[in-house]
């Protein structure tokens, strides 16, 4: 059995931002709740001090592969048969995430790995949100997620549920098939209008 792990370290300067540590802890907790072959597993989260400098470390399953962004960059366009398999595996991983009461909220090609055996792994639950949680840990008016992949309801920061992840999946699959994101725009307002 492979015992390699991946470590994600919270940079000390980010630790000072209000709510950032809570979001980091939430990512750890969310990752621990989901055990599925299409989701990168989180094992633990710990806080260490080096003098007065805090370091928070997220301990995750090590997955060797490339992001879907790197795959798209190397292929130009993803072939239809591969695209269908990617869609099926991401949907399966999202079903597990949603069954745990979590919404990913930042599904995009950079947050999905593909292994050399063509296994898909969703990663980075950094902006994930429990569907039952009513307290928003982002500042009022601060957007959580990636604008060009976000569902329209994410701009309001209310009523964000599993459907938002499915919307982001659709945008991701479109980009893999067409080679370009349908919502690219020069400014945030134009992107939001396009959505």
C-alpha positions in Angstrom: 0.0 0.0 0.0 1.3 3.5 -0.9 1.9 5.6 2.2 2.9 8.8 0.5 1.1 11.9 1.5 0.7 15.5 0.2 1.0 18.5 2.5 -0.8 21.8 2.0 0.7 24.5 4.2 -1.1 27.7 5.1 1.3 30.6 4.6 1.9 32.5 7.8 0.9 35.9 6.3 -2.5 34.4 5.3 -3.0 33.1 8.8 -3.5 36.8 9.9 -6.5 37.3 7.6 -9.8 37.2 9.3 -11.6 34.0 8.7 -8.8 32.4 6.7 -7.9 29.8 9.4 -11.5 28.8 9.8 -11.8 28.2 6.1 -8.7 26.1 6.2 -10.1 24.1 9.0 -13.4 23.7 7.1 -11.4 22.4 4.1 -9.8 19.8 6.4 -13.1 18.7 7.9 -14.9 18.6 4.6 -12.1 16.5 3.1 -12.2 14.1 6.0 -16.0 13.5 5.5 -15.8 12.4 1.9 -14.3 8.9 1.1 -14.7 8.2 -2.5 -12.3 7.1 -5.3 -12.9 10.3 -7.3 -12.1 12.7 -4.4 -8.7 13.4 -2.9 -8.9 12.3 0.7 -7.9 14.5 3.6 -6.4 12.7 6.6 -5.7 15.5 9.1 -5.1 19.1 9.9 -2.6 20.5 12.4 -1.3 23.7 13.7 2.4 24.1 14.5 4.3 27.1 15.9 7.8 28.2 14.9 8.5 30.8 17.5 5.7 33.3 17.0 5.0 32.1 13.5 2.0 29.8 13.1 1.9 27.1 10.4 -1.2 25.1 9.6 -0.7 21.9 7.6 -3.3 19.9 5.8 -2.4 16.2 5.4 -3.9 14.7 2.2 -3.7 11.6 0.1 -0.9 11.9 -2.5 -2.3 11.5 -6.0 0.2 11.5 -8.9 -1.3 13.0 -12.0 -2.0 16.2 -13.9 -4.8 18.7 -13.7 -7.4 18.9 -16.3 -6.0 22.3 -17.2 -2.6 20.6 -18.0 -4.4 17.9 -20.0 -6.3 20.5 -22.0 -3.1 22.5 -22.6 -1.3 19.3 -23.9 -4.2 18.1 -26.1 -5.8 21.3 -27.3 -9.2 19.6 -27.1 -10.2 16.5 -25.1 -11.5 13.7 -27.3 -15.2 12.8 -26.8 -14.7 9.4 -25.4 -12.3 10.7 -22.8 -14.6 13.7 -22.1 -17.5 11.3 -21.3 -15.4 9.3 -18.9 -14.2 12.5 -17.2 -17.8 13.7 -16.8 -18.9 10.4 -15.4 -16.1 10.3 -12.8 -16.5 14.0 -11.7 -20.2 13.5 -11.4 -19.6 10.4 -9.2 -17.2 12.4 -7.0 -19.6 15.3 -6.7 -22.4 12.9 -5.7 -20.2 11.7 -2.8 -19.4 15.3 -1.8 -23.1 16.3 -1.9 -24.1 13.2 0.0 -21.8 14.4 2.8 -23.8 17.7 2.9 -21.0 19.7 1.2 -20.9 21.9 -1.8 -17.5 22.3 -3.5 -18.1 25.8 -4.9 -14.9 25.9 -6.9 -15.0 23.1 -9.4 -12.7 24.0 -12.4 -10.0 22.3 -14.5 -7.3 23.3 -12.0 -9.1 21.5 -9.2 -9.5 18.1 -10.9 -6.6 15.7 -11.3 -6.3 12.9 -13.9 -3.9 10.0 -13.2 -1.9 8.1 -15.8 -4.6 5.4 -15.5 -7.3 8.0 -16.4 -8.8 8.1 -12.8 -10.3 11.4 -11.9 -9.8 13.0 -8.5 -11.5 16.2 -7.3 -9.4 18.2 -5.0 -9.2 21.5 -3.2 -12.3 21.9 -1.0 -10.9 25.2 0.1 -14.1 27.2 -0.4 -16.4 24.2 0.2 -19.5 24.9 2.2 -21.7 22.7 4.3 -25.2 22.9 2.9 -26.7 23.2 6.4 -24.3 25.9 7.6 -25.9 29.4 7.7 -22.8 31.4 8.7 -20.7 32.5 5.7 -17.0 32.7 6.5 -16.2 35.0 3.6 -16.5 38.8 4.2 -19.7 40.5 3.1 -19.6 40.9 -0.6 -16.4 38.8 -1.1 -16.8 36.2 -3.8 -15.8 32.5 -3.0 -14.9 30.5 -6.1 -13.7 31.2 -9.6 -15.7 33.7 -11.5 -15.7 32.1 -14.9 -16.9 28.7 -13.6 -19.4 30.0 -11.0 -23.1 29.5 -11.1 -25.2 32.7 -11.1 -26.4 32.1 -7.5 -22.8 32.2 -6.3 -22.7 35.9 -7.1 -25.4 36.5 -4.5 -23.7 34.2 -2.0 -27.1 32.8 -1.0 -28.9 29.6 -2.0 -25.7 28.0 -3.2 -26.3 24.2 -3.3 -25.3 21.1 -5.3 -26.7 22.6 -8.5 -23.9 25.2 -8.5 -21.3 22.4 -8.7 -23.2 20.8 -11.6 -23.2 24.2 -13.4 -19.5 24.5 -12.9 -19.1 20.9 -14.2 -21.0 21.9 -17.3 -18.7 24.9 -17.8 -15.6 22.8 -17.3 -16.8 20.1 -19.7 -17.6 22.8 -22.3 -14.1 24.2 -22.0 -12.5 20.7 -22.3 -14.6 20.0 -25.5 -14.3 23.5 -27.1 -10.9 24.5 -25.9 -12.1 27.9 -24.5 -14.2 28.9 -21.5 -17.6 30.3 -22.7 -17.5 33.1 -20.0 -14.1 34.7 -20.6 -14.5 38.4 -20.3 -12.3 41.4 -19.8 -13.9 42.5 -16.5 -15.8 40.9 -13.7 -19.1 42.6 -14.5 -19.0 41.3 -18.1 -18.4 37.8 -16.9 -21.3 38.0 -14.4 -23.6 39.3 -17.1 -22.6 36.5 -19.4 -23.5 33.9 -16.7 
